[in-house]
Amino acid sequence: MGLDMYLKGVKYYWGFNGQRPKEDGFDVSGHTIELGYWRKHPDLHGYIVQTFAEGKDECQDIELCTDDLVKILAASEAGDLPHTEGFFFGESDETDKPHTKTVLEGAIKWLEEKEDRVSRSVIYRASW
């Protein structure tokens, strides 16, 4: 039990005129990759929920654009993440910063990559 936090990248394929990638004989409309994972970093979770989900914390998907990711990275680097508590959430500490920076910078770079007939989105989701 505890706070598990996932940052996922989703690729959507469009405009292939019947030439989409196939899997098991069926068209693939998109796929998901794991861009990052945190275990018990409640301050980061609290910042994302408060800033990008109007404080609604129901383990829902929260879509983040490049500007959102840049804002999260800046807040983390500046130490501006709010102290957040929750049932079995654990504690955030300074050792979370390097991993958070690596994940967010990688997600920003991934999101900005361009491919023909592919759109990308980044989704944050937590569970506990």
C-alpha positions in Angstrom: 0.0 0.0 0.0 1.1 3.5 -0.5 1.3 6.3 -3.1 2.4 5.0 -6.6 2.7 7.7 -9.3 2.9 7.1 -13.0 3.8 9.4 -15.9 2.7 7.8 -19.2 3.2 8.7 -22.8 0.5 7.9 -25.2 1.0 7.8 -29.0 -2.1 8.0 -31.2 -1.9 7.0 -34.8 -4.2 8.8 -37.3 -4.6 9.3 -41.0 -3.1 6.0 -42.2 -6.0 5.2 -44.6 -6.2 1.6 -43.6 -2.4 1.4 -43.2 -2.2 1.6 -39.4 0.2 -0.6 -37.5 -1.4 -4.0 -36.7 -1.3 -6.2 -33.7 -2.9 -9.7 -33.5 -4.5 -8.9 -36.9 -6.2 -5.7 -35.7 -5.4 -2.0 -36.3 -3.6 -0.3 -33.5 -4.9 3.1 -32.8 -2.2 4.0 -30.3 0.0 2.7 -27.5 1.2 3.7 -24.1 4.7 3.8 -22.7 6.0 4.5 -19.2 7.9 7.7 -19.0 8.3 7.7 -15.3 7.4 6.3 -11.9 7.6 7.6 -8.3 6.9 5.8 -5.1 5.7 8.0 -2.3 6.5 11.5 -3.5 3.4 13.2 -2.0 4.6 16.8 -2.5 4.9 16.3 -6.2 1.5 14.5 -6.3 -0.1 17.4 -4.3 1.4 20.0 -6.7 0.1 18.2 -9.8 -3.4 17.7 -8.3 -3.7 21.2 -7.0 -2.3 22.9 -10.1 -3.7 20.8 -12.9 -6.8 19.0 -11.5 -8.4 21.8 -9.5 -7.6 19.9 -6.3 -9.7 16.9 -7.3 -7.7 13.8 -6.2 -9.5 10.7 -7.3 -6.7 8.7 -9.0 -7.9 10.1 -12.3 -5.9 10.7 -15.5 -4.4 14.2 -15.6 -3.3 15.2 -19.1 -0.2 17.4 -19.0 1.2 19.5 -21.9 4.8 20.7 -22.4 4.2 23.9 -20.5 2.7 22.0 -17.6 5.7 19.7 -17.4 8.1 22.7 -17.5 6.1 24.3 -14.7 6.2 21.1 -12.5 10.0 20.9 -13.2 10.6 24.5 -12.2 8.5 24.1 -9.0 10.4 20.9 -8.0 13.8 22.5 -8.7 12.9 25.6 -6.7 11.6 23.6 -3.8 8.1 25.0 -4.3 6.1 21.8 -4.0 3.6 22.0 -1.2 3.8 19.7 1.8 1.2 17.0 1.1 -0.1 14.3 3.4 -2.3 11.3 2.8 -3.0 7.8 4.0 0.2 5.8 3.4 1.6 8.6 1.2 5.0 8.6 2.9 7.3 11.7 2.9 9.0 13.6 0.1 12.6 14.6 0.5 15.5 16.1 -1.3 16.6 12.8 -2.7 13.5 12.9 -5.0 14.7 15.9 -6.9 17.3 14.3 -9.3 14.9 11.5 -10.3 12.1 14.0 -10.8 14.3 16.2 -13.0 15.4 13.2 -15.1 11.8 12.0 -15.6 10.3 15.4 -16.4 13.1 16.4 -18.8 12.7 13.1 -20.6 8.9 13.5 -20.8 9.3 17.0 -22.2 11.7 15.8 -24.9 9.5 12.8 -25.8 6.4 15.0 -26.0 8.1 17.4 -28.4 9.3 14.7 -30.8 7.5 14.8 -34.1 6.4 11.8 -36.2 4.2 11.7 -39.3 0.6 10.8 -38.5 1.2 10.5 -34.8 0.1 12.7 -32.0 1.4 12.4 -28.4 0.1 13.2 -25.0 1.4 12.8 -21.4 -0.8 11.5 -18.7 -0.2 11.6 -14.9 -2.0 9.1 -12.7 -1.6 8.1 -9.1 -3.0 5.2 -7.1 -2.9 4.3 -3.4 
